[in-house]
Amino acid sequence: MYDVIIIGGSYAGLSAAMALGRSMRNTLIIDSGLPCNRFTPHSHNFITHDGATPGAVREAALQQVLAYTTVQIDTDTVIEATKKAEGFEVRTLLGQTHVAKRLLFATGVRDVLPDIPGVKECWGKTLIHCPYCHGYEVRKQPTAVIVNNEHTYEFANMLNHWASGLTVCTDGVQLPQDVADKLLAKNISVIETGIASLQQEDGQLQAIVFKDGTELKVAVAYAQFPRQQHCKLPEAMGCEHTEMGLIKTDMMGRTTVDGIYAAGDAVNMFRALSVAIASGTSAGAMLNKQLIEEGL
């Protein structure tokens, strides 16, 4: 019987595990080893680790967390979780069964990439999602933004601060006239033709090729692709989600199901290492507090 099982062992999960380890809580982390930022060569905007590789940050965190003897980690995938009288039972892909008093989901989200040649190769390198994470390194370069949702103007107007000539590519979607007019007023070009492919070499974007045969020469592109919860178990267990598809939690990381907590990208739209780590620390501390208050 563990005090807590943490499903997901990236930055939020490891941060929660450290708080629990320092609270002498028997904690098991179960992680599939597929963090969402594994395609990104460098992490930025995280003091003391600015420019480090995501893998190096995680490896250092893992060594520090596992120094606490009450914390263990399994490389596995949880495929089923059920609420029991004594707590929660989880079953894994490798056939293991574990029981804990509490569950913490730190499973993150995954990006749903379009089936456009070149997207997967460029994603996280020169096709990026966040100017605060990557914008400084590609500043003042010819830039595109692939977006066609209700946040098109807001996102493009922000990116214009980093770019040297910005073009909005809607991939075949016609923008409302008022949005197009506002973009043009900011000297932001608009191309509404469908995208055929991204011309690239080893993930380095060279041009966006459109379905009419024309090309837009750019060195970098931002994109807002749909996101999904990486793990469906919280929803299956009755945890409510927000309109944006995030797991609904209170300020202490508690979901709408008693005994289940969540942290990291799964609950927060601001995807940054520092935010995920802070979320995990808070959830881990609040978990320990609840266990103490219940005499466990």
N, C-alpha and C positions, 0 to 999 in steps of 0.2 A: 504494500500500500504506500504509494508516494503521496506527499503533501500536494504536489502540483505536477501535472504533465503539461509541458509547453509544446504545442504543435507548431513547428516552424522555428528553425535555428539560425536565422539571419540576424540583423542588427537589433531589432526589437526583441526577438526571442532571447538572444544572448544577454541583452541588457536586463531583461526581466529575471533571467536565471542568475545573474550576478547579485541582484538585490535579494533574491530568495536564498542563494548560497550564503550570503553574508548574514542572513537571518536563520541559518542552520536548518533550512527546510529541505527535506529530501525531494529532489527535483529531477525529473527526467525530461530531456529535450529530445524530440523526435523530428528529424529533418531530412528532407529528400535530397538536399545538396544542390538545389537549382534556384539560387537567388535571382530575382528579376534583373539585377544590374550586372549579371555575369558577362554580358556582351560589352560592357563599358570599360575602356582601358584605364581610365583615371576617375577618381572621385574628387570633387571640389566643394568649396564652401563649407568645410568642416574643419574647424580650427584644430591644430596639432596634427592633422592628417591631410591637409590640402595637397592634392596631386597624387596621393597614394592610390594604388590599385585596390579595387573593392575586395579582391581576394586577400590581399595583405592585411587590410583592416580587419576582416573577419577572422583570419588566422590568429592575429594577435589577440583579438577579443576571446576567441575560443580557448587559447592557452591560459588566459587569465581567469576565465570563468571556471574551467575544469580544475583549477588549483584548489577550488573549494570542494572538499571531499564529499559533500552531500549532493553534488550535481553530477549527473551522467548524461551522455548523449548517445543516441542510436541513429545511424544512417538508415532510414527506413521511411515508409510512407504510411500514414494512418488512413485506412480505408473505411473504418466504421467507428462510431463513438456513440455510446448509449448511457443514459442516466440510470444509476442503480441506487438502491437504498443507502448504501455506504458512500456513494460518490459517483464516479464515472469510470466506465470501462472502455478502453480503446483496443481495436484490433488492427494489426498492420499487414502490409502487403507480404512481408516475409513470414507471416503466421504467428507473430508474437501477440500476446494479450497482456495489457497492463491496466492497473487500477489506481485511481488517485482521488483525493478529496476534492480537488478543483482542477479545472481545465483553463488553459490560456491559449487562445488562437493568435499566432503571430505569422500567419500564412501569406500575407501580402496579396497583391493583385498581379494579374498578367495582362500584357498589352495584346490586343487582337490586331495583328498586322494584316494589312490587305494583301491579296495575292497579286502583287505587282513585282515583276523581276527587279532585283537589286535592293528591295526594301530590307530583307533579312540581313543581307551582307553589310548594309550601311547602318542598321539600327544600333544606336548607342555609341556610334563613332562619329559619323558626319550627318546622320539623320537622327536628330535629338529631340527631346521633349521639353527641356527646361533651361532657360537662359541663365538662371542663377547657378545651376550645376555645371553648365558647359559654355555659356555665352562668352565669357571673357577670352577663352582660348580661340574662338572663331570670330572675334569682334572685327567690325569694319571690313568684312568680306561680303562679296555678292551672295545674297541669302534669299532663300525661298521659304515659305511656310505653307504646308499642306493642311488646309483646314476648311470646313464648310458647315459649321454649326452656329448656334446662336451667339457664341463667343468670338466669332471671327474677327470683328473689328477690335475688340478689347485685346485679344491675343496679339494680333498683328501690330497694333499701335504700340504695345509694350516692346515687342521685338525690334521695332524700328529704331529704338535707342541703341541697340547693339550692332545693327546691320549697316552696310554701305550699299544702299539700293536694295529694297525689299520687294518681293513679288509674292502675292497671294495666289496659290494654285488650288482651285476648288475641286479638281478631278471630276469635271463634267457637271457640277452643280451650279446653277445660276443664282447668284447672290441677289437678295432684295436690292432694289435700286438705291434706297437710302444708304444701305451699307456700302455699296460700291462707290457712291458719291463721297462718303466720308473717308474711305480709303484713298481715293484719288486726291482729296483735299490735303492729305498727309503725304502726298507724293509716293504712295504705295501702289504699285502696278497690280493688275488683276488678270489672271488667265483662267478661263472657265472650261477650257478643253480637257477632256479626259486624259489621264496619265497612262502611257503605255509601259514605261519602264524607267528605272533610274540607271543612268550610265555611270559605272563605278569601276574602280580597280582596288581590290583588297580592302573594300569598305570605304574607300575615299571617293566621295561623290564628285562627279565631273559635270553632269548635266541631267536635267529632267527631260525625258523624251515624251512627247505628246502623241496622241492617237492620230493626229493629222500630219505627223511627220516632222513637225517643228521641234526645236530644242531650246531649252533655257539653260545657259551656262551658269552654274552656281557651284560654290565650294562647300556649302552647307545648307541643310534644310531642317526646319523644325516641323513637327507634326503633332496633331492631337488625334490619336487613334483611340477607339473605344477600349475600355478596361473591364475586366471581369475579376471577380473573386477567384483567387487561385485555388481555394478549397471550398467545396459546397457543403461541408459538414455543419458549419454554424447554422446555415439556413435550414438544413434537414433537422437540426435539433431544436428549431423554433426561435432562433435568434432573429430579432427584427433587423431590417436593413433600412437605410435612408433612401430617399428618392434617387440619389446618385449611386446607389448600389454598395455603399459602405456599411460595415457592421455597426449598428447603433450601440453606442456605449455612453455611460455617464462620465463625469470628471475623474472617477476612480478606475475607469477601464472596465466597469461591469456591463455586461450585455443585459438584454431583457430576460435572459434565462438565469435563474439563481445558480450560482456556483461557476458560471462560465464567464471568463474575461476575454478581452481582445485588445491588441495593441499593434502599432505600426501602420504600414500602408493600407492594411485591410480596414482601418477605421478613419484614416486621415487622407484627404486629397492632396496635401502638400508633401510630395514624395522627396524627402531629403534624409540623409543618414542621421543628421542631428535630431530631426523631428522624430524619426523612428526610435532612436535610442532613448530620447526623453520619454516617449510614450511607454516604452518597455520598462524603464526604471520606475515610473509612476505606477504602472499596473502591478509590477512585482512587489513594490512596497505596500500597496493597498491590499493585495492578496494576503500578505503576511499579517497585516493589521486585522483583516477579517477573521483569519484563522485564530489569532490571539483572542479576539473578542468572543469567539464561539468556544473558547477553551480547548482548541485543538492544537 
